[in-house]
Amino acid sequence: MAYKHDYDKTLIRLTMMLSRMNDGEALSVKEMAEEFNVSTRTIQRDLNERLTSFPIYKDGRKWRMAKGFKLEKTTSIENIIVLDIINKMTEGIGTKFHSKAKVLLSKLKNEDYNPIYTKLNIEDITDNLKEIQLLESAIKDRCLIDCIYDFEEYKHNIIIKPLKIVNFEGFWYLIALDSRNNELKKYYLKSISNIKLKDEIFEVSSKLDTVLDESISIWFDENEEPFEVTINMSKIAVKYFKRRPISKNQTVESVYKDGSMDVVVKLTHEMEIIPLIKYWVPHLRVIEPIWVQEIIDDDLKEYLGQ
């Protein structure tokens, strides 16, 4: 699946950090960043977001496991934590998928209580596992596929070069190149059927990984030059976007006495940010470029006028 290598590195890092805190060690953000070769922001996100299900706390400049709490070491603490996280992540994918995963995980881990709870609003793709297997094979082997795509109530026969299976905001998509003109396109995964792998092989550019890594939503446009958007956040919104930035390229431009803040993000398409601004009205507002905020204002005026 998409970003498998990144998932592996994250899980290894989390389990090692928890194991060491469980053994009584106090962890420094700076030291952990250097040890795992990641930014201090990544380590802070690990501690403030990804590991909040565990009783860890900040003691001065270091992080510790709460006194009196001890994770069970039936076999390997790293394995137990990895299985806990995987088990809870599968709950958000779908009932059928989770039930199958739980049976397999239970064979590896004999424990009823799980200290981790996740609420992931991820689309259930259990009924599409055969299609996903075919797509994975085509992506790994870099071969073209012939398939049917159901779009706007019409079925289209398409030949594409599959690149990545991705999930944005809980929905699954296939990123692929149109075989006719090599134009990058996004296809809703559940609308793809009758997949047939072709013998023809294609070359893959490494640029896509960078584009996906810096994108905010499925609206990203690989062919457009990124442009900067300055967003003002109210005090209420600031704390949430410090915990989980809008994108990896988010930078703070100004901090005001009232607790509000201006941040800058890079986009390739205005629709990467417009839905987010609308969701957070009135706590987010685009300062520059003004035409982006004008689109939002016009939409809100039309809505209120109804």
C-alpha positions as CSV (number, residue, x, y, z in Angstrom):
1,M,0.0,0.0,0.0
2,A,1.0,3.6,-0.2
3,Y,3.8,4.8,2.1
4,K,4.5,1.3,3.5
5,H,8.1,2.2,4.2
6,D,7.1,5.3,6.2
7,Y,4.6,3.3,8.2
8,D,7.3,0.8,9.1
9,K,9.7,3.5,10.3
10,T,7.0,5.2,12.3
11,L,5.9,2.0,14.1
12,I,9.5,1.0,14.9
13,R,10.2,4.4,16.3
14,L,7.0,4.5,18.4
15,T,7.5,1.0,19.9
16,M,11.2,1.7,20.7
17,M,10.3,4.9,22.5
18,L,7.5,3.3,24.5
19,S,9.7,0.3,25.4
20,R,12.4,2.6,26.7
21,M,10.0,4.7,28.8
22,N,8.4,1.5,30.1
23,D,11.8,0.5,31.3
24,G,12.0,3.8,33.3
25,E,14.1,5.8,30.8
26,A,13.4,9.5,30.4
27,L,13.5,10.6,26.7
28,S,14.8,13.8,25.3
29,V,13.1,15.1,22.1
30,K,16.4,16.3,20.7
31,E,18.2,13.1,21.4
32,M,15.4,11.0,19.9
33,A,15.3,13.2,16.8
34,E,19.0,12.6,16.3
35,E,18.8,8.9,17.1
36,F,16.0,8.2,14.6
37,N,17.2,10.8,12.0
38,V,13.9,12.7,12.0
39,S,13.0,16.3,12.9
40,T,12.3,17.4,16.5
41,R,8.8,18.3,15.2
42,T,8.2,14.6,14.3
43,I,9.2,13.4,17.7
44,Q,7.0,16.0,19.4
45,R,4.1,14.8,17.2
46,D,4.9,11.3,18.3
47,L,4.7,12.2,21.9
48,N,1.8,14.7,21.8
49,E,-0.5,12.9,19.2
50,R,0.5,9.4,18.4
51,L,1.2,8.1,21.9
52,T,-1.6,9.9,23.8
53,S,-3.3,6.6,24.5
54,F,-0.4,5.8,26.9
55,P,0.2,7.5,30.3
56,I,3.3,9.4,29.3
57,Y,4.1,12.9,30.6
58,K,6.6,15.6,30.2
59,D,9.0,16.0,33.1
60,G,11.0,19.2,32.5
61,R,12.6,18.7,29.1
62,K,12.2,14.9,29.1
63,W,9.3,12.5,28.7
64,R,8.5,9.6,31.1
65,M,6.0,6.8,31.6
66,A,3.7,7.5,34.5
67,K,4.7,6.1,37.8
68,G,3.0,2.8,38.7
69,F,2.1,2.0,35.1
70,K,3.7,-1.0,33.5
71,L,3.1,-2.5,30.1
72,E,2.9,-6.3,30.1
73,K,5.9,-8.1,28.6
74,T,4.4,-11.4,27.7
75,T,6.7,-11.8,24.7
76,S,8.1,-8.6,23.3
77,I,6.8,-5.2,24.2
78,E,7.6,-3.9,20.7
79,N,5.5,-6.7,19.1
80,I,2.6,-6.1,21.5
81,I,2.5,-2.4,20.8
82,V,2.7,-2.9,17.1
83,L,-0.1,-5.4,17.2
84,D,-2.2,-3.0,19.4
85,I,-1.8,-0.1,16.9
86,I,-2.5,-2.3,13.9
87,N,-5.6,-3.8,15.5
88,K,-7.1,-0.4,16.3
89,M,-6.2,1.1,12.9
90,T,-8.1,-1.7,11.1
91,E,-11.3,-0.8,13.1
92,G,-11.6,2.4,11.0
93,I,-11.3,0.6,7.7
94,G,-14.4,-1.5,8.0
95,T,-16.2,-4.1,10.0
96,K,-15.4,-7.0,7.7
97,F,-11.8,-6.0,7.3
98,H,-11.4,-5.6,11.0
99,S,-13.0,-8.9,11.9
100,K,-10.6,-10.7,9.5
101,A,-7.6,-8.8,10.8
102,K,-8.6,-9.4,14.5
103,V,-8.7,-13.2,14.0
104,L,-5.2,-13.1,12.5
105,L,-3.9,-10.8,15.2
106,S,-5.4,-12.9,18.0
107,K,-3.2,-15.8,16.9
108,L,-0.2,-13.7,17.5
109,K,-1.3,-11.9,20.7
110,N,-3.2,-13.5,23.6
111,E,-4.6,-10.4,25.3
112,D,-8.1,-9.1,25.7
113,Y,-7.4,-5.6,26.9
114,N,-6.1,-3.0,24.5
115,P,-4.9,0.4,25.9
116,I,-5.1,2.0,22.5
117,Y,-8.3,3.4,21.0
118,T,-8.5,5.0,17.5
119,K,-11.3,6.6,15.7
120,L,-10.4,6.6,12.0
121,N,-13.1,7.7,9.6
122,I,-11.8,5.5,6.7
123,E,-13.9,4.2,3.9
124,D,-14.5,0.4,4.0
125,I,-12.9,-1.2,1.0
126,T,-13.3,-4.8,2.1
127,D,-15.4,-5.7,-0.9
128,N,-12.7,-4.4,-3.2
129,L,-9.8,-6.5,-1.9
130,K,-9.4,-8.4,-5.2
131,E,-9.2,-5.2,-7.2
132,I,-6.7,-3.8,-4.7
133,Q,-4.5,-6.9,-5.0
134,L,-4.5,-6.6,-8.8
135,L,-3.6,-2.9,-8.5
136,E,-0.8,-3.6,-6.1
137,S,0.7,-6.1,-8.5
138,A,0.4,-3.7,-11.4
139,I,2.1,-0.9,-9.3
140,K,4.9,-3.1,-8.1
141,D,5.5,-4.6,-11.6
142,R,5.0,-1.2,-13.3
143,C,2.6,-2.6,-15.9
144,L,-0.4,-0.9,-17.6
145,I,-3.9,-1.9,-16.7
146,D,-7.1,-2.1,-18.8
147,C,-10.2,-1.4,-16.6
148,I,-13.7,0.0,-16.4
149,Y,-14.1,3.3,-14.6
150,D,-17.6,4.3,-13.5
151,F,-17.8,8.1,-13.7
152,E,-20.9,10.4,-13.6
153,E,-23.2,7.4,-14.3
154,Y,-21.2,6.3,-17.4
155,K,-18.8,3.4,-17.6
156,H,-15.5,4.3,-19.4
157,N,-13.0,1.8,-20.7
158,I,-9.5,3.2,-19.8
159,I,-5.9,2.1,-20.1
160,I,-3.7,3.7,-17.4
161,K,-0.4,3.5,-15.7
162,P,-1.1,2.9,-11.9
163,L,1.3,4.7,-9.6
164,K,-0.1,4.8,-6.0
165,I,-3.1,3.7,-3.9
166,V,-3.7,6.7,-1.6
167,N,-6.1,7.7,1.1
168,F,-7.2,11.3,1.5
169,E,-9.6,12.4,4.2
170,G,-10.8,8.8,4.6
171,F,-11.5,8.1,0.9
172,W,-9.4,5.7,-1.3
173,Y,-8.0,6.7,-4.7
174,L,-5.7,5.4,-7.4
175,I,-3.2,7.8,-8.7
176,A,-2.3,6.9,-12.3
177,L,-1.1,8.3,-15.6
178,D,-3.3,8.4,-18.6
179,S,-1.7,6.1,-21.2
180,R,-2.6,8.4,-24.0
181,N,-0.9,11.6,-22.9
182,N,0.9,10.7,-19.5
183,E,-1.4,13.2,-17.7
184,L,-1.6,12.5,-14.0
185,K,-5.1,11.6,-12.9
186,K,-6.9,10.5,-9.7
187,Y,-9.5,7.8,-9.8
188,Y,-12.0,6.9,-7.0
189,L,-11.0,3.4,-6.1
190,K,-14.4,1.9,-5.7
191,S,-15.4,3.0,-9.2
192,I,-12.7,0.8,-10.8
193,S,-13.6,-2.6,-12.0
194,N,-12.8,-5.4,-14.5
195,I,-9.1,-4.8,-14.0
196,K,-6.8,-6.6,-16.5
197,L,-3.0,-6.4,-16.3
198,K,-1.3,-5.8,-19.6
199,D,2.2,-6.9,-20.7
200,E,3.4,-3.4,-21.4
201,I,5.8,-1.9,-18.8
202,F,6.2,1.8,-18.1
203,E,8.8,4.0,-16.3
204,V,8.0,5.7,-13.0
205,S,9.2,9.2,-11.9
206,S,10.2,9.7,-8.3
207,K,8.5,13.2,-8.3
208,L,5.1,11.8,-7.3
209,D,6.3,10.9,-3.8
210,T,7.4,14.5,-3.1
211,V,4.1,15.9,-4.5
212,L,2.1,13.5,-2.3
213,D,4.1,14.2,0.7
214,E,3.5,18.0,0.5
215,S,-0.1,17.8,-0.7
216,I,-3.1,18.7,1.6
217,S,-5.9,16.9,-0.2
218,I,-6.7,14.9,-3.4
219,W,-7.0,18.3,-5.2
220,F,-3.3,18.6,-5.6
221,D,-2.1,19.3,-9.2
222,E,1.3,18.0,-10.2
223,N,1.5,20.2,-13.2
224,E,1.0,23.5,-11.4
225,E,3.7,25.5,-9.7
226,P,3.1,25.7,-5.9
227,F,1.9,29.0,-4.6
228,E,1.9,30.4,-1.0
229,V,-1.3,31.0,0.9
230,T,-1.2,33.0,4.2
231,I,-3.9,32.0,6.7
232,N,-4.9,33.8,9.8
233,M,-5.9,31.5,12.7
234,S,-7.9,32.6,15.8
235,K,-6.6,31.7,19.2
236,I,-9.2,28.8,19.3
237,A,-7.8,27.3,16.1
238,V,-4.1,27.8,16.8
239,K,-3.7,25.0,19.4
240,Y,-5.3,22.4,17.0
241,F,-3.0,23.3,14.1
242,K,0.0,23.3,16.3
243,R,-0.8,19.7,17.2
244,R,-1.5,18.7,13.6
245,P,-0.3,21.2,11.0
246,I,-2.3,21.8,7.8
247,S,0.7,20.4,5.8
248,K,4.3,19.5,6.2
249,N,5.3,22.8,4.7
250,Q,3.4,24.9,7.1
251,T,5.4,27.8,8.6
252,V,4.5,30.4,11.1
253,E,4.7,33.9,9.8
254,S,3.3,36.0,12.7
255,V,2.1,35.5,16.2
256,Y,-0.2,38.2,17.8
257,K,-0.9,39.3,21.4
258,D,-4.4,38.0,21.3
259,G,-3.2,34.5,20.7
260,S,-4.0,34.4,16.9
261,M,-1.4,33.5,14.4
262,D,-0.6,33.7,10.7
263,V,0.8,30.6,8.9
264,V,1.9,30.1,5.4
265,V,1.3,26.9,3.4
266,K,2.1,25.9,-0.2
267,L,-0.6,24.7,-2.5
268,T,-0.9,23.6,-6.2
269,H,-4.7,24.1,-6.3
270,E,-7.0,26.4,-4.3
271,M,-9.4,23.5,-3.4
272,E,-6.7,22.0,-1.3
273,I,-7.4,24.6,1.3
274,I,-10.9,26.0,0.6
275,P,-12.9,23.1,2.2
276,L,-10.7,23.4,5.3
277,I,-11.3,27.1,5.7
278,K,-15.0,26.6,5.3
279,Y,-15.0,23.9,8.0
280,W,-13.3,26.2,10.4
281,V,-15.3,29.4,9.8
282,P,-15.0,31.8,11.5
283,H,-11.7,30.8,13.0
284,L,-9.6,30.6,9.8
285,R,-9.4,33.2,7.1
286,V,-7.1,33.5,4.0
287,I,-5.1,36.8,4.1
288,E,-3.2,36.2,0.8
289,P,-3.9,35.7,-2.0
290,I,-7.2,37.6,-1.6
291,W,-8.8,35.8,-4.5
292,V,-8.9,32.6,-2.6
293,Q,-10.8,34.2,0.3
294,E,-13.1,35.9,-2.2
295,I,-14.2,32.5,-3.6
296,I,-15.0,31.4,0.0
297,D,-16.9,34.7,0.7
298,D,-19.0,34.3,-2.5
299,D,-19.9,30.7,-1.6
300,L,-20.9,31.7,1.9
301,K,-23.0,34.6,0.6
302,E,-24.8,32.3,-1.8
303,Y,-25.4,29.8,1.0
304,L,-26.7,32.4,3.5
305,G,-28.9,34.0,0.7
306,Q,-30.7,30.7,0.3
